[in-house]
Amino acid sequence: MNIALERLFEGMIATLRADVIPRVEDPFARGQAVGLIDLINNIAPRVEWARAPLMKSVLEKRRLLRSIAEAVGEAFVDEADAPELMESKDLEREQARLDAGICDAMQAVHARPAEDAAAKKALALLIGHARDEAAERMKITRKPLFAEIAGGGKDKPASP
């Protein structure tokens, strides 16, 4: 699940204001941090999560929930509008709605007896989905800059 961009931007600004700027002694560096806040404030209303990965996620979650419904004979979400017609914001909401349906499915599957073949199939589908989703997230997650962070940014400049 993606964090809402508004919340992400608000968190960055709050961190800069409360934790970074008060600790920066150099006036130029402090001005650069304030400039970064200004940049975030101006770019935030123009940015949205990429539509293609959201669409892929929504389609995969819908497929998963249909497969689980076929396996256990119970639907966990109602079908909604075609994702192809949705804007990014709508896809985010749909993704969250489907995630809630997946949680409901997990709960229902775990409530069934362990020897229930349908529950085993549904559980395998859920586990596979979780692994696939984690693998997709890792593909777009850059390696953290732990050494530079721990050294206060003095080791070497971060590469893009």
N, C-alpha and C positions, 0 to 999 in steps of 0.2 A: 504494500500500500504506500502510495506517495503522500508525503506531507503536503498540505496545501501551500502553494508558493507564497501566498500572502503571509502565512504564519512563518515560513522559512525566512522571508525577508525581514519581517518584524523581529524575529529572533536575532538575526545578524545585526540589525540596527541597535537593538537593546544591548547586545553583548559589546558592541563598539562603544556605546555611550556609557554603560555602567562599569565595564571591566577593562577595556583597552585604553580609551582616551584618558581617563584619570591617572593611568600609570605611565603614560608617555611623557617623558621630560622634554624632549626636543620639540620646539615650537613648529618646525617644519613638518616633522613626522605627525604631530598632533593635527596639524592642518590637513595633511594627506588623509588621515583617518576620518576627519569631518567631511572632507571631499568625497570619500567613499560612501558615507551616509547619504550625501546629496545624490550621488550616482545611483545608489540603490533606490532611493525615493523616486527618482525620475524614470528608472528603467522598470521598476516593479509593475506598474500598470500596463506595460507593453509586452510582458513576458507571460508565456503559458507553457505547461508541460507539452512536450512533443506529442502530436496527435497519433502518429503511427504506433509507437509502443503502447499507448493507452488503448487504441483500437485492438491491437493484438491481445493485450491482457484481457479486455472485455470479452472478446470472442472465445479465448481459451477458457475463461471462467464459465461462460455460458455452456460451452461444450462439456466441461467437467460436470456441471450441475445437471445437464440433461442425461449424461451417462450414469450419474449416481441415481437420478430419478428412475431410470430404466432398471437399474440393478435392485433398488430397494422398493420400488413401487410407490414412491412418495416424492412430490416436487417440493423444493425448498424456496423457490422464488417464482414469481409470475414472469412471463415473457414481457419484455418492455419494447420500446421503439427500436427500430433498426439502428445499430450503432453507426452505420455509414451516414446517417442523417444527423448525428449528434456533433455538437461543438466539443472542444476539449473539456470545458467545464462540465458539460453534461456527461461526458465519458468518465470523468473523475467521480461524479456522483454515482454513475452506474457501476463503476468498479467497486466503490464502497458498498453499494447495495448487494452486489454479488458476493463480496467478501463476507458480509453478514449472513448471506444464504449459505456460504461454505461453512461458516461457524455453526449454523443451525444443523447442517448436514453432519458435521463432525459429532455434534452432541447426540443426534439421533442414532448415528451408526454406533457410537460407543455405548449407547443404552441397550443395544441388541445383544443377545447371547454371543459369546466368543465363537461358538461353532456355526453360527449363521453364515451360510455361504454368500448371501447377498451382502451382508455386512463386511465380510472379508474382501469381497470385490470392491465395494465402495471405499473401504479403508485403503486398499492398494491404489485406487484412483486418487484419493486425497493425498497420500504420501508422494505419489509420482508428481502430482501438480505442485506440491510444496517444493520438491527438489528442482523441478524445471523452473519454477519461478525464482528460486534462489540463484540458480545458475544464470538466468537471464539478468538478474540484478548485478551479479558479480561481473558480467561482461561489460557493463557500463559504469562500474565503480572503479575509480582510479585508486592506485596504491596510495595509502596514507603517507604523509610526510613526517612520520614519527621522529626521525632523527633531527630534522630541521625544527620541528615544533619543540622538542625537548631542549634543543640548543638555543631557543629563542630566535631562530631565524639567522644565526650567525654562521652556520656550517657552509651552506652554499645556497644560491637562489633557487627557488622552486621553479621547475619547468612546467610549462602549460599542460 
